[in-house]
Amino acid sequence: MKLYSLKAVRTNLGLTLEEASKQIGISKYTLFNYEHFKTVPNAENIRKIERAYDINYNELRFVPNEKEKNKNKIAIKK
C-alpha cells in the first residue's frame, strides 16, 4: 500500500494551506507543522483530516521518508 504525505494529498486536491486548514478546523500553522513532520496530529485531528481529505488514516504518512530526512539534514548543515 502506498502512503501519502499530508502535503501531497493537499496539493493533489488543489487546496492551499489556508483552505485546507479551514476545512480541517485547525490553524494553518498547525497544518504546516504536520506537513513538515514537526508535530504529529492527535486522534481528533486525524479524524478531521480523514474527513476533509476523504482519505483513510492507513494511507497517510506522519513521519518523513529517507529523501525528506536527508533534505532536512542538508538544510540544517547550511
N, C-alpha and C positions, 0 to 999 in steps of 0.2 A: 504494500500500500504506500502510495506517495504521500508525503507530509508537506504541508504548505505553511510558509511563514504568514503571520498576520498581515504584514505589509504586502506580500504577493497577492493575497486574497483581496485586500482592499483595492489595490491598483487594478487588478483584473475586473473588479466590479465597477471601476471608473469613479471611485469615490476619493475625495480629498480627505486629508487627515481630519479637518474640521467637520466635514459632512458625516464621516464615519463615526467620529466621537459623539456627535449629536444623536445619531441613530442608536448607538450603543447605550448612551446615557452616562458617559464619562467625559472627563476633560481631554482636550487634545494632547495635553502634556502627559497624561496618564497613558493614552494610547501610544504616543511616541515612545515612551519608556517600554511598553510591552513589545512594540515592533522592533526596538533596538536591543532587546534582551537585557535591559537594565533592571526590570522588575517582572514578576510573574503575576498574572491576574488571579484573584481569588475565585472561588467556585461560583459566586453570584455573577461576577463579571464575565466569567467564561460562558455561562448560560446566556447572558445578554449578547455576547459576541456571536455565539452559535445562532441565535435568532436573527440578529442584524445581518449576518453574512450568509445565512442559510447553509451552514456547514456543521458537521459533527466534530466534536472535540477530538476524536481519534484521528482526524485529518489535519489537525493543526500542530504546529511545532512551536514550542515555547522556549527552546534553547537554540543557540547558534550552531550551524553546521561547521565543518572544518574550514571551509572557504571564508565564512564570516568571522570565525575565531582568528584566522590569520590576518584578515583585513584589520581587525581591531588591534592586533599586536603591532602591525606596521604603523597604524595611526598613533599609537602610544609612543613608539620609538622616535617619532619626528620631533 
